[in-house]
Amino acid sequence: MDKKERIKLWLAEMRAPFLILAVLLVTIGLAFGWKYHPPGTTFNPLYAGLLLLGVVSSHISVNLFNEYSDNKTNIDHNTPRTPFSGGSGILSSGLLSSASVYKAALITLFIALAIGIYFAITVHWIIFILAGFGAFSILFYTPFLTKIQLGELFSGLTLGTFVVLGSYVVMTASPGMPITELFPKDVLLMSIPPGILTALLLLINEFPDMEADKQGGRKHLVIWLGRKKAAYVYISGMAATFGLIIGAALFNIVSPWFMLALIPILFAYKASMGALRHGHDPPKLIPALGMNVLTVLSTDLLIAIAVIMETF
């Protein structure tokens, strides 16, 4: 295998296309950081770059740990793969060794933690808490959280909401700042929809994996509730996401620019109806999985754009 092919293999194992989500979440935090950066200070591009590296590394780490665990428990061997779920299949096909993937997962986790600790020391101690929860979620997502119906919640928090809040803090806080002054109301409120969407991305992708996950010892929400009830949870999450955006705009917590983030509602509707009607049939569910990805990425992008438009 030549170098180019090996790079492609590792990018596939890291689930590179899904790392766009990490970039967009950081972008939301950076946009709020640009809006609120303290007077007399400049926007720090070095911090922005380190943030991006740290968050992308954390997403790579959780993907690799998940792939390693799914191969070890034989979930990968029983999962019906779709373009959006079911893992890469690289480990189960023997193209990479489990040891090399586990090592890469640890290295990327170390990079993310090192950057988080640096910011916690130099910017604000609350980063210790946000990064600590993130590390816990990465390490214990598969062996623990997915077995007590908390995997979706922790993913939404640590790989969604906390990324937005942490990115904002890094760009605006100082070591002595009181915790009550860290987060403006609009930053707190608009960090919630990206968190819900991250959780929903995981939730709907569990539909095709349900039987294989159950055999592998997992007990996530789809297994616990069943596909039909889980579909209603998914629909409720989408309603809450767009309801929060509408409510925040109507009550002048955010500007009308945030109504731009309602554009993907049609994608969300199609994804919701697909989950409800075809949750039991993976081939027929694939269009809904695609609509879900479009909903998540486009909504996060439009939230970031809305923040930037507020600054003009």
PyMOL commands that set and color helices and strands:
alter all, ss='L'
color gray80, all
select helices_A, chain A and resi 3-13+16-36+45-72+75-78+98-122+126-140+145-147+151-172+179-181+185-190+192-205+210-215+221-225+227-250+256-262+265-278+282-310
alter helices_A, ss='H'
color red, helices_A
deselect
rebuild
show_as cartoon
